[in-house]
Amino acid sequence: MPARRRDALTGDLFAIPEAHVQAPAAYDFRENIAELVADMLRHAEGDRFDIAARVSRLTGKEVSKWMLDAYTSPAREEFNLPFWLAAAIEVACESHTLTNWLTTIRGGRLLVGRQALDAELGKLQRVHDETSRRIRDLKRQMGRSE
């Protein structure tokens, strides 16, 4: 039986997320954002002309292939993706890359669809269990004091 290798790419699902370090210049994410957008566009269906057209339809503003190219270039530091376009580009690329990245930077974890429902169900189940335990404890105490 071959030895099991540890998956270095998958994080610990039960680890408590921590926010990005707050230090001088630690929040200059222009290059990171350019790389994330480039990766989203690379994995999206269609070429950059198609994606630009979808983003333009979603926002009602002209977004060209040239603009997408500029958003993905780390060398174009002053032409980084504007925040108001992030959601539209994610929708056009059928991705959650930017939202997940921002959530991680802020010390959170992104849950989408069924994962979000499972997390909410688990939270409610814990509240229910704790409430049931407290009700039992109170009933026991009331029985002793009568």
C-alpha positions as a Markdown table, in Angstrom:
| # | Residue | x | y | z |
|---|---|---|---|---|
| 1 | Met | 0.0 | 0.0 | 0.0 |
| 2 | Pro | 1.6 | 3.3 | -1.0 |
| 3 | Ala | 2.2 | 5.9 | 1.7 |
| 4 | Arg | -0.4 | 8.7 | 1.9 |
| 5 | Arg | 0.7 | 12.1 | 1.0 |
| 6 | Arg | -0.6 | 15.2 | 2.7 |
| 7 | Asp | -2.5 | 17.6 | 0.4 |
| 8 | Ala | -0.5 | 20.8 | 0.7 |
| 9 | Leu | -3.1 | 22.8 | -1.3 |
| 10 | Thr | -6.2 | 22.2 | 0.9 |
| 11 | Gly | -6.4 | 24.2 | 4.1 |
| 12 | Asp | -7.6 | 22.9 | 7.4 |
| 13 | Leu | -11.4 | 23.1 | 7.2 |
| 14 | Phe | -11.6 | 23.4 | 11.0 |
| 15 | Ala | -8.9 | 26.0 | 11.4 |
| 16 | Ile | -10.1 | 29.4 | 12.6 |
| 17 | Pro | -9.5 | 31.9 | 9.8 |
| 18 | Glu | -7.2 | 34.9 | 10.6 |
| 19 | Ala | -7.2 | 38.3 | 8.9 |
| 20 | His | -4.2 | 39.4 | 6.9 |
| 21 | Val | -1.5 | 41.0 | 9.0 |
| 22 | Gln | -2.0 | 44.7 | 9.5 |
| 23 | Ala | 1.4 | 46.3 | 8.8 |
| 24 | Pro | 2.6 | 49.2 | 6.7 |
| 25 | Ala | 2.2 | 48.5 | 3.0 |
| 26 | Ala | 0.8 | 45.1 | 3.7 |
| 27 | Tyr | -2.5 | 45.9 | 1.9 |
| 28 | Asp | -1.1 | 46.9 | -1.5 |
| 29 | Phe | -2.8 | 44.1 | -3.4 |
| 30 | Arg | -2.7 | 45.6 | -6.9 |
| 31 | Glu | -0.5 | 42.8 | -8.2 |
| 32 | Asn | -2.5 | 40.1 | -6.4 |
| 33 | Ile | -5.7 | 41.4 | -7.9 |
| 34 | Ala | -4.3 | 41.6 | -11.4 |
| 35 | Glu | -3.2 | 37.9 | -11.1 |
| 36 | Leu | -6.6 | 36.8 | -9.7 |
| 37 | Val | -8.5 | 38.6 | -12.5 |
| 38 | Ala | -6.1 | 37.0 | -15.1 |
| 39 | Asp | -6.7 | 33.6 | -13.6 |
| 40 | Met | -10.5 | 34.1 | -13.6 |
| 41 | Leu | -10.4 | 35.2 | -17.3 |
| 42 | Arg | -8.1 | 32.3 | -18.2 |
| 43 | His | -10.6 | 29.7 | -16.8 |
| 44 | Ala | -13.8 | 31.4 | -18.0 |
| 45 | Glu | -15.8 | 30.2 | -20.9 |
| 46 | Gly | -15.2 | 32.3 | -24.0 |
| 47 | Asp | -12.5 | 34.8 | -24.8 |
| 48 | Arg | -11.9 | 38.2 | -23.4 |
| 49 | Phe | -14.1 | 39.8 | -26.0 |
| 50 | Asp | -17.0 | 37.6 | -24.9 |
| 51 | Ile | -16.4 | 38.4 | -21.2 |
| 52 | Ala | -16.1 | 42.1 | -21.9 |
| 53 | Ala | -19.5 | 42.0 | -23.6 |
| 54 | Arg | -21.1 | 40.1 | -20.7 |
| 55 | Val | -19.6 | 42.5 | -18.2 |
| 56 | Ser | -20.8 | 45.5 | -20.3 |
| 57 | Arg | -24.3 | 44.0 | -20.4 |
| 58 | Leu | -24.3 | 43.4 | -16.6 |
| 59 | Thr | -23.1 | 46.9 | -15.7 |
| 60 | Gly | -24.7 | 49.0 | -18.4 |
| 61 | Lys | -21.2 | 50.5 | -18.9 |
| 62 | Glu | -18.8 | 49.9 | -21.7 |
| 63 | Val | -16.0 | 47.4 | -20.7 |
| 64 | Ser | -13.6 | 46.6 | -23.4 |
| 65 | Lys | -11.2 | 43.7 | -24.0 |
| 66 | Trp | -8.4 | 46.3 | -23.7 |
| 67 | Met | -9.7 | 47.2 | -20.2 |
| 68 | Leu | -9.7 | 43.6 | -19.2 |
| 69 | Asp | -6.2 | 43.2 | -20.5 |
| 70 | Ala | -5.1 | 46.3 | -18.4 |
| 71 | Tyr | -6.8 | 45.0 | -15.3 |
| 72 | Thr | -4.8 | 41.8 | -15.6 |
| 73 | Ser | -1.4 | 43.4 | -16.0 |
| 74 | Pro | 0.7 | 43.7 | -12.9 |
| 75 | Ala | 2.8 | 46.4 | -14.8 |
| 76 | Arg | -0.3 | 48.6 | -15.1 |
| 77 | Glu | -0.3 | 49.5 | -11.3 |
| 78 | Glu | -2.6 | 52.5 | -11.8 |
| 79 | Phe | -5.2 | 50.7 | -13.9 |
| 80 | Asn | -6.3 | 48.0 | -11.4 |
| 81 | Leu | -9.7 | 46.5 | -11.4 |
| 82 | Pro | -12.3 | 49.0 | -9.9 |
| 83 | Phe | -14.2 | 47.5 | -7.0 |
| 84 | Trp | -17.6 | 48.2 | -8.7 |
| 85 | Leu | -16.7 | 45.8 | -11.5 |
| 86 | Ala | -15.6 | 42.9 | -9.3 |
| 87 | Ala | -19.1 | 41.3 | -8.9 |
| 88 | Ala | -19.9 | 41.7 | -12.6 |
| 89 | Ile | -16.6 | 40.1 | -13.7 |
| 90 | Glu | -17.2 | 37.2 | -11.3 |
| 91 | Val | -20.6 | 36.6 | -12.7 |
| 92 | Ala | -19.3 | 36.8 | -16.3 |
| 93 | Cys | -16.6 | 34.3 | -15.5 |
| 94 | Glu | -18.9 | 32.2 | -13.3 |
| 95 | Ser | -16.4 | 32.5 | -10.5 |
| 96 | His | -16.1 | 33.5 | -6.8 |
| 97 | Thr | -12.4 | 34.0 | -6.9 |
| 98 | Leu | -12.4 | 37.7 | -5.9 |
| 99 | Thr | -15.0 | 37.3 | -3.2 |
| 100 | Asn | -13.2 | 34.3 | -1.7 |
| 101 | Trp | -9.9 | 36.2 | -1.8 |
| 102 | Leu | -11.4 | 39.3 | -0.1 |
| 103 | Thr | -13.1 | 37.1 | 2.5 |
| 104 | Thr | -9.9 | 35.3 | 3.3 |
| 105 | Ile | -7.9 | 38.6 | 3.6 |
| 106 | Arg | -10.5 | 39.8 | 6.1 |
| 107 | Gly | -10.2 | 36.6 | 8.2 |
| 108 | Gly | -13.3 | 34.8 | 7.0 |
| 109 | Arg | -14.3 | 31.8 | 4.9 |
| 110 | Leu | -16.6 | 32.0 | 1.9 |
| 111 | Leu | -19.5 | 29.5 | 1.9 |
| 112 | Val | -21.7 | 29.4 | -1.2 |
| 113 | Gly | -24.9 | 27.6 | -2.0 |
| 114 | Arg | -25.3 | 24.3 | -0.1 |
| 115 | Gln | -22.2 | 25.0 | 2.0 |
| 116 | Ala | -23.8 | 28.1 | 3.4 |
| 117 | Leu | -27.0 | 26.3 | 4.1 |
| 118 | Asp | -25.1 | 23.4 | 5.9 |
| 119 | Ala | -23.2 | 26.0 | 8.0 |
| 120 | Glu | -26.5 | 27.7 | 9.0 |
| 121 | Leu | -28.1 | 24.4 | 9.8 |
| 122 | Gly | -25.1 | 23.4 | 12.0 |
| 123 | Lys | -25.3 | 26.7 | 13.8 |
| 124 | Leu | -29.0 | 26.4 | 14.5 |
| 125 | Gln | -28.5 | 22.8 | 15.6 |
| 126 | Arg | -25.9 | 23.9 | 18.1 |
| 127 | Val | -28.2 | 26.6 | 19.4 |
| 128 | His | -31.0 | 24.1 | 19.6 |
| 129 | Asp | -28.9 | 21.6 | 21.5 |
| 130 | Glu | -27.7 | 24.3 | 24.0 |
| 131 | Thr | -31.2 | 25.5 | 24.5 |
| 132 | Ser | -32.5 | 21.9 | 25.1 |
| 133 | Arg | -29.7 | 21.4 | 27.7 |
| 134 | Arg | -30.6 | 24.6 | 29.5 |
| 135 | Ile | -34.3 | 23.7 | 29.6 |
| 136 | Arg | -33.4 | 20.2 | 31.1 |
| 137 | Asp | -31.2 | 21.9 | 33.7 |
| 138 | Leu | -33.9 | 24.4 | 34.7 |
| 139 | Lys | -36.5 | 21.7 | 34.9 |
| 140 | Arg | -34.2 | 19.6 | 37.2 |
| 141 | Gln | -33.6 | 22.7 | 39.4 |
| 142 | Met | -37.3 | 23.4 | 39.6 |
| 143 | Gly | -38.0 | 19.8 | 40.6 |
| 144 | Arg | -35.5 | 20.0 | 43.5 |
| 145 | Ser | -36.8 | 23.3 | 44.8 |
| 146 | Glu | -40.5 | 22.3 | 45.1 |
